[in-house]
Amino acid sequence: MLALLRKKLAEFDASGSDTRLILSRDAVVELVRVFLPAGSNESRLMDQVETHLNKIIDLGFVRRLKPQTGSTGRTTQEPVYEVRRILKAFVDAQWLADFDLRLAAYQAQLATPEAETTDD
């Protein structure tokens, strides 16, 4: 999840729109969902993401923000998080590039049919 958040931070910095990357819990779930099998239990997924986010908050890479008050005067119920810049020092650009290469190699290995990988 740290690698996904770091990648999102790099994309955010490239856009140059704001100084703070703020994500909702649903946005974090969507980042993770790509790596899970289709048809996963939604409530279990939310619980797992919440657990991981709490650990990342404890490590200091993410900060939970106070609920925002909307234009109607109601507070939003969905938690929002700020991805802190310290993550850039922990997961640097070189590590992220190496991780992308490993993921691509893993994806290529999965795409290779089983019959081609066995020698008879």
N, CA, C and O of each residue as an XYZ file, in Angstrom:
480
protein
N       0.826     -1.181      0.000
C       0.000      0.000      0.000
C       0.879      1.258      0.000
O       0.517      2.276     -0.589
N       2.037      1.175      0.665
C       2.949      2.317      0.650
C       3.410      2.640     -0.766
O       3.507      3.809     -1.140
N       3.694      1.605     -1.554
C       4.130      1.831     -2.932
C       3.009      2.476     -3.744
O       3.267      3.363     -4.558
N       1.784      2.044     -3.532
C       0.650      2.633     -4.255
C       0.444      4.096     -3.862
O       0.187      4.945     -4.715
N       0.558      4.379     -2.577
C       0.411      5.760     -2.125
C       1.542      6.641     -2.643
O       1.323      7.801     -2.993
N       2.758      6.084     -2.692
C       3.901      6.847     -3.208
C       3.729      7.141     -4.689
O       4.039      8.238     -5.152
N       3.232      6.154     -5.429
C       2.991      6.354     -6.860
C       1.921      7.425     -7.068
O       2.052      8.277     -7.946
N       0.880      7.379     -6.268
C      -0.189      8.379     -6.344
C       0.374      9.765     -6.012
O      -0.016     10.754     -6.633
N       1.281      9.842     -5.046
C       1.914     11.108     -4.676
C       2.757     11.642     -5.835
O       2.758     12.846     -6.093
N       3.467     10.768     -6.529
C       4.274     11.185     -7.680
C       3.379     11.715     -8.797
O       3.697     12.729     -9.418
N       2.265     11.039     -9.055
C       1.314     11.506    -10.071
C       0.724     12.854     -9.671
O       0.546     13.741    -10.506
N       0.426     12.992     -8.394
C      -0.140     14.236     -7.882
C       0.859     15.383     -8.028
O       0.483     16.488     -8.421
N       2.123     15.126     -7.714
C       3.158     16.148     -7.844
C       3.342     16.557     -9.307
O       3.599     17.725     -9.601
N       3.209     15.597    -10.214
C       3.364     15.892    -11.640
C       2.247     16.806    -12.139
O       2.460     17.603    -13.053
N       1.074     16.697    -11.553
C      -0.040     17.550    -11.969
C       0.150     18.973    -11.460
O      -0.329     19.924    -12.078
N       0.849     19.123    -10.332
C       1.187     20.434     -9.790
C       0.001     21.282     -9.369
O       0.101     22.508     -9.332
N      -1.116     20.651     -9.053
C      -2.310     21.421     -8.740
C      -2.356     21.933     -7.305
O      -2.785     23.064     -7.076
N      -1.932     21.145     -6.349
C      -2.039     21.515     -4.940
C      -0.791     21.031     -4.209
O       0.041     20.335     -4.790
N      -0.663     21.392     -2.958
C       0.523     20.984     -2.201
C       0.282     19.750     -1.345
O       1.237     19.078     -0.955
N      -0.977     19.441     -1.046
C      -1.298     18.301     -0.176
C      -2.143     17.281     -0.929
O      -3.157     17.619     -1.539
N      -1.703     16.026     -0.874
C      -2.485     14.942     -1.466
C      -3.452     14.428     -0.413
O      -3.035     13.883      0.609
N      -4.737     14.601     -0.661
C      -5.768     14.151      0.260
C      -6.627     13.125     -0.459
O      -7.155     13.387     -1.540
N      -6.761     11.953      0.152
C      -7.524     10.857     -0.431
C      -8.618     10.412      0.522
O      -8.441     10.425      1.740
N      -9.740     10.022     -0.040
C     -10.800      9.430      0.769
C     -10.496      7.944      0.946
O      -9.656      7.387      0.239
N     -11.172      7.318      1.878
C     -10.976      5.878      2.076
C     -11.373      5.125      0.821
O     -10.714      4.153      0.450
N     -12.446      5.559      0.156
C     -12.871      4.897     -1.078
C     -11.808      4.998     -2.169
O     -11.625      4.060     -2.944
N     -11.107      6.130     -2.234
C     -10.043      6.282     -3.227
C      -8.903      5.304     -2.945
O      -8.330      4.733     -3.872
N      -8.575      5.113     -1.678
C      -7.524      4.159     -1.304
C      -7.976      2.737     -1.637
O      -7.180      1.931     -2.119
N      -9.237      2.431     -1.385
C      -9.778      1.107     -1.708
C      -9.668      0.857     -3.209
O      -9.325     -0.251     -3.622
N      -9.952      1.855     -4.021
C      -9.857      1.698     -5.472
C      -8.411      1.459     -5.917
O      -8.177      0.730     -6.881
N      -7.447      2.061     -5.231
C      -6.043      1.802     -5.552
C      -5.685      0.339     -5.311
O      -4.955     -0.270     -6.093
N      -6.207     -0.215     -4.223
C      -5.878     -1.579     -3.821
C      -6.681     -2.608     -4.613
O      -6.201     -3.712     -4.870
N      -7.892     -2.246     -4.993
C      -8.811     -3.185     -5.654
C      -8.212     -3.800     -6.917
O      -8.534     -4.938     -7.259
N      -7.358     -3.072     -7.605
C      -6.736     -3.558     -8.833
C      -5.958     -4.850     -8.592
O      -5.848     -5.684     -9.490
N      -5.424     -5.016     -7.396
C      -4.564     -6.151     -7.096
C      -5.310     -7.310     -6.434
O      -4.687     -8.291     -6.029
N      -6.617     -7.212     -6.321
C      -7.410     -8.258     -5.678
C      -8.255     -8.998     -6.701
O      -8.594     -8.435     -7.742
N      -8.601    -10.249     -6.425
C      -9.447    -10.993     -7.360
C     -10.833    -10.362     -7.464
O     -11.333     -9.757     -6.515
N     -11.432    -10.518     -8.630
C     -12.778     -9.981     -8.840
C     -13.761    -10.676     -7.906
O     -13.615    -11.861     -7.607
N     -14.741     -9.945     -7.458
C     -15.769    -10.517     -6.596
C     -15.380    -10.603     -5.139
O     -15.977    -11.370     -4.384
N     -14.384     -9.823     -4.729
C     -13.981     -9.826     -3.322
C     -15.103     -9.301     -2.449
O     -15.935     -8.511     -2.895
N     -15.120     -9.741     -1.214
C     -16.116     -9.286     -0.254
C     -15.840     -7.808      0.059
O     -14.779     -7.465      0.579
N     -16.810     -6.938     -0.266
C     -16.619     -5.491     -0.139
C     -16.372     -5.050      1.298
O     -15.472     -4.248      1.550
N     -17.148     -5.555      2.233
C     -16.982     -5.119      3.624
C     -15.654     -5.615      4.194
O     -15.015     -4.916      4.980
N     -15.247     -6.799      3.808
C     -13.960     -7.326      4.264
C     -12.812     -6.489      3.690
O     -11.834     -6.203      4.381
N     -12.943     -6.104      2.431
C     -11.940     -5.272      1.789
C     -11.813     -3.929      2.505
O     -10.703     -3.454      2.744
N     -12.948     -3.317      2.846
C     -12.932     -2.033      3.555
C     -12.246     -2.184      4.912
O     -11.462     -1.325      5.315
N     -12.540     -3.271      5.608
C     -11.907     -3.516      6.909
C     -10.398     -3.691      6.779
O      -9.638     -3.164      7.591
N      -9.963     -4.429      5.759
C      -8.537     -4.650      5.541
C      -7.822     -3.340      5.217
O      -6.739     -3.069      5.736
N      -8.437     -2.534      4.356
C      -7.836     -1.251      4.000
C      -7.754     -0.356      5.230
O      -6.745      0.315      5.445
N      -8.807     -0.344      6.031
C      -8.817      0.471      7.254
C      -7.714      0.018      8.213
O      -7.045      0.849      8.827
N      -7.526     -1.290      8.341
C      -6.470     -1.826      9.199
C      -5.094     -1.394      8.712
O      -4.257     -0.953      9.501
N      -4.866     -1.522      7.405
C      -3.573     -1.124      6.832
C      -3.357      0.380      6.966
O      -2.251      0.825      7.272
N      -4.398      1.153      6.740
C      -4.269      2.603      6.886
C      -3.916      2.988      8.317
O      -3.108      3.890      8.539
N      -4.515      2.311      9.277
C      -4.196      2.601     10.676
C      -2.725      2.307     10.983
O      -2.087      3.050     11.728
N      -2.188      1.228     10.413
C      -0.768      0.916     10.615
C       0.109      1.976      9.959
O       1.129      2.378     10.519
N      -0.284      2.423      8.779
C       0.486      3.440      8.069
C       0.412      4.772      8.808
O       1.382      5.530      8.818
N      -0.732      5.063      9.428
C      -0.864      6.263     10.253
C       0.094      6.171     11.437
O       0.759      7.148     11.781
N       0.162      4.992     12.062
C       1.081      4.795     13.193
C       2.532      5.008     12.780
O       3.340      5.490     13.574
N       2.868      4.650     11.539
C       4.230      4.834     11.032
C       4.509      6.289     10.658
O       5.667      6.677     10.504
N       3.460      7.093     10.511
C       3.632      8.515     10.230
C       3.609      8.901      8.760
O       3.900     10.050      8.429
N       3.274      7.978      7.869
C       3.255      8.287      6.441
C       1.940      8.901      5.983
O       1.887      9.558      4.943
N       0.886      8.691      6.753
C      -0.439      9.210      6.422
C      -1.015      9.825      7.684
O      -0.746      9.371      8.796
N      -1.813     10.868      7.491
C      -2.458     11.517      8.625
C      -3.959     11.561      8.377
O      -4.413     11.971      7.308
N      -4.720     11.136      9.373
C      -6.181     11.190      9.266
C      -6.613     12.637      9.512
O      -6.192     13.268     10.481
N      -7.451     13.142      8.627
C      -7.929     14.510      8.755
C      -9.268     14.538      9.466
O     -10.021     13.564      9.443
N      -9.552     15.656     10.090
C     -10.841     15.821     10.766
C     -11.945     15.862      9.728
O     -11.723     16.322      8.608
N     -13.139     15.385     10.080
C     -14.257     15.430      9.127
C     -14.537     16.860      8.679
O     -14.507     17.796      9.478
N     -14.808     17.006      7.394
C     -15.073     18.318      6.816
C     -16.553     18.650      6.910
O     -17.398     17.761      6.818
N     -16.864     19.905      7.092
C     -18.250     20.355      7.094
C     -18.597     20.795      5.683
O     -17.915     21.641      5.104
N     -19.660     20.221      5.130
C     -20.078     20.539      3.772
C     -20.860     21.831      3.707
O     -21.051     22.501      4.722
N     -21.316     22.187      2.505
C     -22.058     23.429      2.318
C     -23.414     23.387      3.007
O     -23.997     24.436      3.281
N     -23.930     22.186      3.292
C     -25.223     22.054      3.966
C     -25.075     22.099      5.478
O     -26.074     22.038      6.194
N     -23.845     22.206      5.978
C     -23.617     22.253      7.409
C     -23.444     20.883      8.033
O     -23.264     20.774      9.246
N     -23.497     19.832      7.220
C     -23.323     18.468      7.721
C     -21.869     18.053      7.554
O     -21.196     18.471      6.612
N     -21.399     17.239      8.467
C     -20.041     16.721      8.344
C     -20.064     15.467      7.486
O     -21.006     14.677      7.538
N     -19.011     15.298      6.698
C     -18.921     14.110      5.860
C     -18.590     12.913      6.740
O     -17.828     13.038      7.698
N     -19.148     11.776      6.426
C     -18.951     10.569      7.219
C     -17.721      9.777      6.781
O     -17.131      9.051      7.581
N     -17.339      9.915      5.523
C     -16.222      9.134      5.011
C     -14.895      9.733      5.482
O     -14.666     10.934      5.336
N     -14.025      8.896      6.046
C     -12.720      9.404      6.491
C     -11.869      9.870      5.311
O     -11.932      9.293      4.226
N     -11.083     10.905      5.528
C     -10.140     11.381      4.518
C      -8.747     11.399      5.137
O      -8.581     11.581      6.343
N      -7.754     11.204      4.274
C      -6.377     11.058      4.727
C      -5.458     11.944      3.897
O      -5.664     12.135      2.698
N      -4.444     12.478      4.560
C      -3.409     13.225      3.865
C      -2.174     12.337      3.771
O      -1.691     11.813      4.775
N      -1.673     12.179      2.556
C      -0.434     11.424      2.353
C       0.707     12.403      2.614
O       0.841     13.414      1.926
N       1.519     12.092      3.607
C       2.583     12.996      4.016
C       3.818     12.839      3.129
O       4.106     11.751      2.630
N       4.518     13.910      2.950
C       5.679     13.950      2.055
C       6.851     13.093      2.541
O       7.740     12.771      1.753
N       6.867     12.730      3.790
C       7.949     11.888      4.325
C       8.001     10.545      3.599
O       9.039      9.884      3.579
N       6.889     10.151      3.009
C       6.829      8.900      2.252
C       7.820      8.918      1.088
O       8.328      7.869      0.694
N       8.097     10.098      0.538
C       9.051     10.211     -0.574
C      10.445      9.785     -0.158
O      11.193      9.244     -0.972
N      10.803     10.018      1.082
C      12.129      9.627      1.560
C      12.207      8.122      1.808
O      13.262      7.518      1.617
N      11.115      7.524      2.226
C      11.100      6.094      2.528
C      10.998      5.256      1.259
O      11.715      4.268      1.100
N      10.111      5.650      0.368
C       9.950      4.959     -0.917
C      10.404      5.948     -1.983
O       9.619      6.771     -2.454
N      11.686      5.861     -2.362
C      12.212      6.821     -3.327
C      11.877      6.408     -4.759
O      11.340      5.325     -4.996
N      12.198      7.279     -5.702
C      11.841      7.056     -7.102
C      12.520      5.804     -7.669
O      11.911      5.076     -8.453
N      13.772      5.548     -7.282
C      14.475      4.359     -7.775
C      13.800      3.081     -7.286
O      13.624      2.137     -8.056
N      13.424      3.049     -6.009
C      12.737      1.879     -5.462
C      11.418      1.662     -6.177
O      11.045      0.527     -6.477
N      10.709      2.751     -6.452
C       9.418      2.659     -7.135
C       9.584      2.136     -8.561
O       8.774      1.332     -9.023
N      10.627      2.584     -9.259
C      10.890      2.097    -10.619
C      11.238      0.610    -10.600
O      10.768     -0.146    -11.450
N      12.058      0.183     -9.638
C      12.392     -1.237     -9.508
C      11.145     -2.064     -9.208
O      10.980     -3.163     -9.736
N      10.283     -1.538     -8.371
C       9.040     -2.226     -8.023
C       8.152     -2.386     -9.258
O       7.553     -3.443     -9.457
N       8.066     -1.340    -10.089
C       7.290     -1.427    -11.323
C       7.851     -2.495    -12.259
O       7.093     -3.217    -12.907
N       9.173     -2.594    -12.327
C       9.795     -3.630    -13.162
C       9.477     -5.030    -12.648
O       9.186     -5.936    -13.429
N       9.533     -5.198    -11.332
C       9.212     -6.507    -10.745
C       7.744     -6.867    -10.980
O       7.424     -8.022    -11.259
N       6.863     -5.890    -10.868
C       5.446     -6.146    -11.135
C       5.216     -6.527    -12.592
O       4.427     -7.425    -12.885
N       5.904     -5.843    -13.506
C       5.766     -6.162    -14.930
C       6.276     -7.569    -15.221
O       5.666     -8.301    -16.000
N       7.389     -7.950    -14.601
C       7.926     -9.297    -14.791
C       6.971    -10.346    -14.229
O       6.768    -11.401    -14.829
N       6.396    -10.048    -13.085
C       5.441    -10.967    -12.470
C       4.198    -11.110    -13.343
O       3.676    -12.212    -13.517
N       3.727     -9.988    -13.891
C       2.554    -10.027    -14.762
C       2.854    -10.819    -16.032
O       2.003    -11.577    -16.498
N       4.040    -10.657    -16.592
C       4.430    -11.406    -17.787
C       4.510    -12.896    -17.486
O       4.122    -13.723    -18.311
N       5.013    -13.234    -16.308
C       5.109    -14.642    -15.922
C       3.719    -15.251    -15.766
O       3.507    -16.405    -16.137
N       2.789    -14.506    -15.233
C       1.417    -14.997    -15.085
C       0.720    -15.141    -16.434
O      -0.141    -16.004    -16.601
N       1.090    -14.302    -17.391
C       0.469    -14.346    -18.706
C       0.966    -15.515    -19.548
O       0.297    -15.921    -20.499
N       2.140    -16.060    -19.206
C       2.699    -17.184    -19.948
C       1.913    -18.438    -19.611
O       1.772    -18.790    -18.440
N       1.392    -19.126    -20.649
C       0.642    -20.365    -20.383
C       1.509    -21.410    -19.697
O       2.714    -21.487    -19.937
N       0.895    -22.202    -18.855
C       1.585    -23.238    -18.076
C       2.311    -24.231    -18.978
O       3.392    -24.704    -18.627
N       1.731    -24.555    -20.137
C       2.323    -25.556    -21.019
C       3.662    -25.090    -21.588
O       4.542    -25.912    -21.840
N       3.826    -23.785    -21.793
C       5.077    -23.284    -22.343
C       6.208    -23.252    -21.339
O       7.376    -23.283    -21.724
N       5.882    -23.192    -20.054
C       6.917    -23.088    -19.045
C       7.489    -24.418    -18.610
O       8.550    -24.447    -17.987
N       6.816    -25.535    -18.920
C       7.331    -26.858    -18.533
C       8.108    -27.471    -19.698
O       7.684    -27.404    -20.852
N       9.232    -28.058    -19.375
C      10.054    -28.732    -20.386
C       9.795    -30.232    -20.295
O       9.951    -30.832    -19.231
N       9.397    -30.841    -21.425
C       9.135    -32.291    -21.460
C      10.222    -33.021    -22.160
O      10.165    -34.245    -22.282
